[in-house]
Amino acid sequence: MNSTDGDKIKETLEAISLEEKNCLELFKIQIRHCQQQLALIGERIAAGWHTHELMTQKRAFEEQEFVLNVAAQIQQCSYETKGIQKLLYFDITVH
């Protein structure tokens, strides 16, 4: 592999890492939204608004939060893998 190929691979890994980091931030926002909605629904249920609609919404947000957490964990693994790849391929240590 010549140096231009190496530079291109490094740039690609860095671009993908940045995109994955942005995705992780979006997951945080979405998970926080689910948690806020669950807290709000929990308050309404505690106040005696125990309705089928609230219970359905609660279940939907719980499931959505679960899916987002799993997806975020997968994204985190991918992000960390790109960082390890960059270190393995491009961190030149001279002994």
N, C-alpha and C positions, 0 to 999 in steps of 0.2 A: 504494500500500500504506500503510495507516495504521500507527501505532506499535504497536498491539496485535498486528497481524499480524507485524510485524517482531520483536517480543518473542517471539511464539510460535515463529517460525522459528528464532530464535537459541537458545531453550530446547531445541527439537527437535534442532538441530545439536549442541548441547552434550551432550544425553542420548545421542545416537547415538555421538558421539566417545568418551564415557566407556565405553559398552558395547563399542565396538571396541577400546579400550585394554585392557579386561578380557579380551577375546578374544585379543589379542596375548599377554597374560601366560599364558593357558592354552596357547597354541601353544608358548611357551617351555618350559613344564612338560612337555608331551607330547614335544617334540623332545629335551629333556634325557633323558627316560625312554628314548627309542629309542637315544640315544647310550650311555647306561649299559648297556642290554641288549646293544648291539653290542660294547661293551668286554668285558663278561662272556663273551659267546659267543666273542669273539676270544681271550680267555685260555684258555678251555676247548679251543678248537681248537689253540692253541699248545701246550697241555699234552698233546696227543695224543688228544683226545676227538673226533676227526674222524669224525662220524657224519652220516648223511643228515638226521636230525632237526635237528641243529645247523645244518647248511648251509641247510635250509629255513627255520629260524627267523631265521638271519642275513639271508637274502634278504627275508623278510617285514618285518623291522625296517628294512632299507635302503629298501625301497619305501615303507613307512609314513613314514619320515623325509623322503623326497623329497616325498611328497604334502603332508605338514605344512609343509615349507619353502615350497612353491609357494603353498599356501593362506595362509600367514602373510605372504608377500610381497604377495599380492593384498589382504589385510586391511590391511597397512601402507599401501599406496597409497590405499585408501579412507579410512583414518584421516587421512592427510596431506591428502587432498583436502578433507575436512571442515574441517580447520584453515585451509586456504587460502580456502575459501568463507566462513568466519567473518570472516577478515581483509578479504576483498573486500567483503562485505556490511555489516559492522558496525564496522570500524575507521575511525573518522571522524578524518581529519587535516585540520586547518584551516591553510591557508597564509596 
